[in-house]
């Protein structure tokens, strides 16, 4: 019996050493995505215009990095443009408390173009720390480098907003696992607009549709749920779940027409549309309709064409449960 306990003790000790070693490696050697590139991006009018379009209407950077008014439907922007501070909290279902950073020149003045580029496309900040993928850097790292350049150039043109944002804090064990999340970018060239499905796929990646329209656990997408909806959002009026946007005809958007899809977005671009006030138990949405409404119709049509090719998933989603 003594021999058994001795062997057990040795095995337990080795296991503890192994776990400790793995923890030390993850905390000290990761993330390992390389140094930020040494680049100085030329500010051209074309890049500024392209970056403005992407940051406000496709990748919607300005959505999370500004302040939204949850008293109104779709929580339109209410100020603090690019100043950050939006909180993604444990109460909302996140594994910790994460804050959108200030991305105006006030905060980015001492960041190089390469440091911003690395943060956006790999998830590693200026000081080498891992960023939680509430910012979908995995998707941004699959975009065309030129589009990322355009976004960075546009951010440099924003009006500086003096706003000091608290540091994000992840709960254990995500605080350890966080260092494993960043990854090296795998850039692609933007397809020609004439290749509608491929171009639509590119836009869907740039817009990170899959990130919200899939189930998530501890910050990671649940395998096999892509675009099937069901991600939960705790908002002031209750629990919201993202809809199924696969090509399933019964529970997704497989029966939608192209015209209906485009109209769903463009309704919010109509000059007569005014966001309505939302009551304490009424349905609201995290979908920034007012921003996506600014997409070109041809881009929306390309997104629709691609989503119609997505593998159908049968998933009935209860979109909203009000606070009891």
N, C-alpha and C positions, 0 to 999 in steps of 0.2 A: 504493500500500500504506500509506504514511504517513497518507493521508487516511482510509483505512479504520480504522486504529487510533485515529485522533483521534476519529472519529465513534463508534467502539465505546467509547472511554474516556468520552466525554460521556454516552452512554446508560447505561454502568455507573455513572457518578457520579450521574446522575439517579435511577437505580434505588435506589442506596444511600441517597440523600437521602429518597426516597419511603418506603423501609422504615423508616428511622430516624424519620421524621416520624410514620409510623403507630404505631411503637412508643411514641414519646413521648406521642402522643394517647391510646393505650390505657392507658398507665401513669398519666397525669396527669388526663385528662378523664373516665375511666371508673373505677368503675361510676357510672352516672348514673340513679338511681332516685328522686331527690328527697330532701328532708330528712325526718327521722322525724316522724310526726304528733305534734301536741301533744295528748295524751290522758291522762286519769287515769281508769282503769277501776274502777268501783265493785265492791267485793268483796261479792258476795251469796252466800248458801249454795247457790243453784241454780248459779251460775257455778263455784263451787269444786267441786261434785259433778260437773258436766259436764266441767270441765277435768281432774279426776282420772280420769274414765272415758276420755277421749280420750288423755291423756298416758300412761296405763298399759295400755290395751287396744285402741286403734285406731291413733292416730298413733305410739304407743309411743315417745315421747320418752325415757322413762326407761330404755329398752333400751340405747341407745347412750351415754347420759349417766350410766351407772352402771357397776359392774364385774361382769363375767360370769365364771363358773367353767367353763372349757373342759374340766375333768376329767369333767363330766357331760353327758348328752345334752341338746341344745338350749341348753347353757350358761346355766343359770338365774342370776338375779342373786344376787350373793354379798356385797353391801354397797356402801358408797360411794354411796348412793342420791342420784343427781343431781349427784354431785361431779365427774363428768367424768374425763378422762384416758385413755379407751379409744383405742387407737392404730390407725389405718388406714394401714398402711405400704406402702412400695414392695414389700416382700417378699410382701404380700398382693395385689399387682397394682394398687395405686393409684399415680398419678403424683407421688409425694412422700410425706411423712409428715404425716398430719393427725390432730389430737387433738380428741375431743369435749370441749366446754367444760364448765366447772362452771356449772350452771344453778340452783344453790340461792341463797338470799338472801346467802350469804357472798360470792358473785361478782357477783350482780346488784343488790346494794344501791344502787350508784351509777348504775345504768341506769334511765332513765325507762321508763314503759310504752310510749311511742312508739318508743324505741330498740329494745326487745325486739320489738315488733310489726314494725318494719322488718326486723330481722335474720331473724325467722322466716318472713316472707312475701316478702322480696325477695333475701335473701342478702347484706346489707350490714351490717357490725358497727357498734358504737357509734362507733368512730373512723373510719368511712367505708371500711374495707377490705372487699374482696370475700371471701366465704366459699366454700370449695369445696363443691359440691353433694352431698357425702356426706350432708349434711343436706338432705333433699329439699324445699328452700324453694320450688321451682317448683310443686310440688303443693300445699303449704300456702298458697301465694298464690292458689289457686283455691278455697279453702274459704270458708265463710261467716265474715265478720268476727267475728260473735258467738262462734263456736267458738274463734277465735284469742284473743279477749278472755278466754274461760273458761280456756284453757290458761295464759295469762299470770297470771291471778288465782291459779290453782292453784299455779304455780311459786313465787309469793310466800309460799305457806303451808308450803313444804318446810322441813325441819330444815336449818339451815345446815351445810354440810360444808366444813371447812377443807382445801382441796386446791388447790395451785397447779399449773396445767396448762401444759405447754410450748407454745410457739407453733407453729402448723402451718407447714410449709415445702413449697412445691410445686416440682417439678423443672421445668427449662426444656424446652420452651417453654410448658408449662402455667402457669408463674409469670407469664408475660405474658398468655396467653389468659384467665387466671382473671378478669381485670377485665371481660371481655366476658360472663361467665356470669350475673351477677345481672340480674334484669329486674323491671319494675314488676308488681305484683300485679294479677290480674284476678279479683276476688272474685265469688262466686256466692251465691245464697241456697240454703240447705239445702232440698231437696225434701221434700214430705210423705212420711211413711213409707208411706202408702197407695199412693204411686207407686213401687212396689217396685224397678223397674229403674233409674229415675232416682236413687232414694235409694241403691241399691246402687252405682251409679257414683260418687256423692258419697263414700261410705265407702271405695271402692277408691282414690279420689284422696287422701282423708285418710290412708289407710294406706300410700300410696305403693307399692302392689303392683307397678306397672309398673316401678319403679326397679330392683328386684331380679330381676324375672322377665322381663328383656330382656337382650340383649347390649349390652355397654358397651365403648367404646374411648376412652381418655384422658378419662374422666369424662363422656362424652356418649353418649346412647343411640343405638345403631345403627338407622338408619331401616328400618322394615319388620319389626322383630323384637319389637314390643310384645307382652308377655305370653307370648312363645314360649319363654322360658327360655334358659338357656345362659350366664348371667353367672357368671364364675368367682370363687370365694372361696378364698384360701389360708388354711387353718386348721391348727392344730397337728398334726392327724392326716393331712393330705393336701390334695387339691384337690377342692373341692365346686362343683357347678354347680346353678343354680336350675332347677326343673322347668318344663315347659310347662304353663301354666294357661289356655290358650285353649280354645275349644269343640271342638277337634279330637278326634274320638272315638278315634283310634288312638294318638296320642302326647300328647294333652292331657287335659282333664277332661270332655270332651264326653259320656262314657259314665257319669259319676258321677251318683248320685242326690242330691237335696237332703239326704236323711237321712244319706247317707254323708259328704257334705261337712261338714255340721254336726258329726257325730260325730268327724270327723278332728281338729277343734279342741277339742271338749268333752271328749275323752278326758283331756286334760291338766288339766282342771278338777276331775276326779273326786278325791275325798278320798283314795282308795286309791292314786292314782298317785304314784310316787316316781321322780324322774330316776335312770337307771342310770349307773354309772360307765363311761366310754368308754376303751377301750384305746388304745395308741399308734398303731395302724394301722386303727382301727375307724371306721365311719361316724359322723359327727356332723353338725350342721346349724346354720346361723346363724339359722334361722327361730326367733323367740322364742315358741315354742308356748305356754309357760307364761303369757305376757302376753296373747296373742291369745285364749287360752282363756277369758278374762274377758269377751269380747264377748257381748252379748245374743244369744240364738238368733235373734230376729227380724232383727237386723243381719247375722248370718252368712247367713241365708236370702236377704236382699236382695243381699249380695255374690255369692252363688251365682247368683242370677237374672241379675245383670248379666254375670257372666263367661260365662254360657251364650250371651250375645248377642255376645261378642267374636269378631272374625273368626278362624276357625280357621287355625292355622299348623301344618304338618307339620314337626315338629322332634324327632328322637330325641335325648334328652339322656343322656349318661353321667353320672349324678348324683355319683359319687364315685370318685376314684382315690387309694388310700392312698400314703403316702410309701414309696418303694421300699426 
